[in-house]
């Protein structure tokens, strides 16, 4: 069980990094479109930037951009894998 918990933890970390990468790419896209992105407060304003990306890409093409889906899927996957890692760690210690 300990090995499974370690693997799940590494997968959750990789998924987090992928989500951060998608968020940064969204902000770069927004910046190129003329939206001011404050990189110092990036973490604080991230939900606003994600929503802004979604609305702008939806207005242009009728659907949210691919980076939005990538961000949502990977951040939720990280959450699920993190919870699974904690559960397997606790179950393995009993």
Secondary structure, DSSP 8 states (H G I E B T S, - for coil): -HHHHHHHHHHHHHHHHHHHHHHHHHHHHHHHTT----STTHHHHHHHHHHHHHHHHHHHHSS--HHHHHHHHHHHHHHHHHHHHHHHHHHHT-
